[in-house]
Amino acid sequence: MSQDLREMFKNSDTEIDQSMKDGHEQRFMKRMEMELPVAKGPSFPWFKIAASLIILIGLGTYVFMNWNNPEPIKTTIVDKNKPVPEDKGISLGDLSPDLKKVEDYYLVSINLELSQLEISDRNKTLIDSFMERLEELNLEYKKLNTELNEIGPNDQTITALIKNLQLRLQLLHKLRDKLKELQSRGMGADNDNLITSV
């Protein structure tokens, strides 16, 4: 049943008038406007320009932010109210209440002497030389404390720990006396003699 229209027109004996009547196009356009009115856009062309610019700026910002965005930084939340327990082992103060008092006395005295030091350009070299010696005693104290934890408490280690604390305090007293002597004499050639007597 389906036939090709082109074939039908070719085979047809009658001639079809392919011309249109006059005014057909105007009538068609008028009817089309009535049925499908043309929607007019905004009368100002700058609306189109502004909309285009907004879209371009938005796209540019999006691309720029994603292009230059570094890898996220992993954060770790630390609770300051719950300190992490340190595994220090035993110390001199853990052995007995009397040894705790002795250790506390010397540590407080050492910290007090250190806090009262007044460092200036005139006495810096003297203080530095004493601090080097004090650091050596601190390292020795840590080694003795490690020995106390590894071997266990014994008289020799306990005596060496107390002697170390005494030496540190004596060293700071000696430094205090040298600084007083330095202040009373004034800075002079005797400064080298004070440093060498450490």
C-alpha positions as CSV (number, residue, x, y, z in Angstrom):
1,M,0.0,0.0,0.0
2,S,2.8,2.4,0.6
3,Q,3.9,4.1,-2.5
4,D,6.6,6.5,-3.3
5,L,5.1,9.9,-3.8
6,R,7.8,10.9,-6.3
7,E,6.9,7.9,-8.4
8,M,3.2,8.8,-8.2
9,F,3.8,12.3,-9.5
10,K,6.1,11.1,-12.3
11,N,3.5,8.5,-13.4
12,S,0.6,10.9,-13.1
13,D,-0.9,12.1,-16.4
14,T,-2.3,15.2,-15.0
15,E,-0.2,18.2,-14.5
16,I,-0.2,19.7,-11.0
17,D,-0.2,23.5,-10.8
18,Q,2.8,24.2,-8.6
19,S,2.3,27.9,-8.5
20,M,0.7,29.6,-5.5
21,K,-2.0,32.2,-5.5
22,D,-1.2,35.8,-5.1
23,G,-0.9,37.0,-1.5
24,H,-0.6,33.5,-0.1
25,E,2.7,34.2,1.7
26,Q,1.4,37.3,3.4
27,R,-1.7,35.4,4.6
28,F,0.4,32.6,5.8
29,M,2.7,34.9,7.8
30,K,-0.3,36.8,9.3
31,R,-1.9,33.6,10.4
32,M,1.4,32.3,11.8
33,E,1.8,35.4,13.9
34,M,-1.7,35.0,15.3
35,E,-1.2,31.3,16.1
36,L,2.4,31.5,17.3
37,P,3.3,35.0,18.4
38,V,7.0,35.8,18.5
39,A,8.3,36.3,22.0
40,K,10.4,39.4,22.2
41,G,13.5,39.3,24.4
42,P,14.7,42.1,26.6
43,S,14.8,45.4,24.7
44,F,18.2,46.3,26.1
45,P,21.1,44.4,24.6
46,W,23.4,45.0,27.6
47,F,21.3,42.4,29.6
48,K,22.7,39.7,27.3
49,I,26.2,41.1,27.7
50,A,25.9,41.2,31.5
51,A,24.5,37.7,31.7
52,S,27.4,36.4,29.5
53,L,29.9,38.1,31.7
54,I,28.4,36.7,34.9
55,I,28.5,33.2,33.4
56,L,32.2,33.6,32.3
57,I,33.3,35.0,35.6
58,G,31.5,32.2,37.5
59,L,33.1,29.6,35.3
60,G,36.6,31.2,35.5
61,T,36.3,31.3,39.3
62,Y,35.3,27.7,39.5
63,V,38.1,26.6,37.3
64,F,40.7,28.8,39.1
65,M,39.6,27.5,42.6
66,N,39.8,23.8,41.5
67,W,43.0,24.3,39.6
68,N,44.9,26.0,42.4
69,N,43.3,24.0,45.3
70,P,46.2,22.2,47.1
71,E,45.7,18.8,48.6
72,P,43.7,19.0,51.8
73,I,45.7,19.1,55.0
74,K,45.1,16.2,57.4
75,T,44.5,17.6,60.8
76,T,45.0,15.9,64.1
77,I,42.9,16.9,67.1
78,V,44.8,16.8,70.4
79,D,42.9,16.9,73.6
80,K,44.9,19.1,76.0
81,N,42.9,18.0,79.0
82,K,44.1,14.5,78.8
83,P,47.9,14.4,78.7
84,V,49.6,11.4,77.2
85,P,51.2,9.3,79.9
86,E,55.0,9.1,79.5
87,D,56.8,5.9,80.2
88,K,59.7,7.3,82.2
89,G,60.4,4.4,84.4
90,I,61.4,5.0,88.0
91,S,63.4,8.0,89.1
92,L,65.2,8.8,92.3
93,G,62.1,10.3,93.9
94,D,60.1,7.1,93.2
95,L,62.3,5.0,95.5
96,S,61.4,6.6,98.8
97,P,59.8,9.7,100.3
98,D,63.2,10.8,101.7
99,L,64.9,10.5,98.3
100,K,62.0,12.4,96.8
101,K,62.6,15.3,99.2
102,V,66.3,15.3,98.4
103,E,65.7,15.2,94.6
104,D,63.0,18.0,94.8
105,Y,65.3,20.2,97.0
106,Y,68.2,20.0,94.5
107,L,66.0,20.4,91.4
108,V,64.2,23.4,92.8
109,S,67.4,25.0,93.9
110,I,69.0,24.4,90.5
111,N,66.0,25.9,88.7
112,L,66.0,28.9,91.1
113,E,69.7,29.6,90.4
114,L,69.1,29.3,86.6
115,S,66.1,31.7,86.8
116,Q,68.2,34.3,88.6
117,L,70.9,34.4,86.0
118,E,71.2,37.8,84.2
119,I,72.9,37.3,80.9
120,S,74.6,40.3,79.2
121,D,77.2,40.8,76.6
122,R,79.8,41.2,79.3
123,N,79.1,37.9,81.0
124,K,77.9,35.8,78.1
125,T,81.1,33.8,77.5
126,L,81.4,33.0,81.2
127,I,77.8,31.8,81.4
128,D,78.2,29.8,78.2
129,S,81.2,27.9,79.6
130,F,79.3,27.1,82.8
131,M,76.3,26.0,80.8
132,E,78.4,23.6,78.7
133,R,79.6,21.9,81.9
134,L,76.0,21.9,83.3
135,E,74.8,20.2,80.1
136,E,77.4,17.5,80.6
137,L,76.2,16.9,84.1
138,N,72.6,16.8,82.8
139,L,73.5,14.1,80.3
140,E,75.3,12.1,82.9
141,Y,72.2,12.3,85.2
142,K,70.1,10.9,82.4
143,K,72.5,8.1,81.8
144,L,72.4,7.3,85.6
145,N,68.6,7.4,85.5
146,T,68.6,4.9,82.6
147,E,71.0,2.7,84.5
148,L,68.7,2.9,87.5
149,N,65.8,1.7,85.4
150,E,67.8,-1.1,83.6
151,I,69.8,-2.5,86.5
152,G,67.5,-1.5,89.3
153,P,68.1,0.5,92.4
154,N,71.4,0.1,94.2
155,D,73.5,2.2,96.5
156,Q,76.1,3.2,93.9
157,T,73.6,4.5,91.4
158,I,71.6,6.4,94.1
159,T,74.7,7.9,95.5
160,A,75.9,8.9,92.0
161,L,72.5,10.5,91.2
162,I,72.6,12.6,94.4
163,K,76.2,13.5,93.8
164,N,75.3,14.7,90.3
165,L,72.6,16.9,91.7
166,Q,75.0,18.3,94.3
167,L,77.6,19.0,91.6
168,R,75.1,20.9,89.4
169,L,74.0,23.1,92.3
170,Q,77.6,23.7,93.3
171,L,78.5,24.6,89.7
172,L,75.6,27.2,89.7
173,H,76.7,28.6,93.0
174,K,80.2,29.0,91.7
175,L,78.8,30.7,88.6
176,R,76.8,33.1,90.7
177,D,80.0,33.9,92.8
178,K,82.1,34.5,89.6
179,L,79.4,36.8,88.2
180,K,79.4,38.8,91.4
181,E,83.2,39.0,91.3
182,L,83.0,40.0,87.7
183,Q,80.6,42.8,88.5
184,S,82.7,44.1,91.4
185,R,85.9,44.1,89.4
186,G,84.5,45.3,86.1
187,M,85.2,43.7,82.8
188,G,88.9,43.4,82.2
189,A,91.7,41.0,81.6
190,D,90.7,38.9,84.6
191,N,87.6,37.6,82.6
192,D,89.8,35.0,80.8
193,N,91.1,33.8,84.2
194,L,87.6,33.5,85.5
195,I,86.5,31.4,82.5
196,T,89.5,29.0,82.7
197,S,88.9,28.3,86.4
198,V,85.5,26.6,85.5
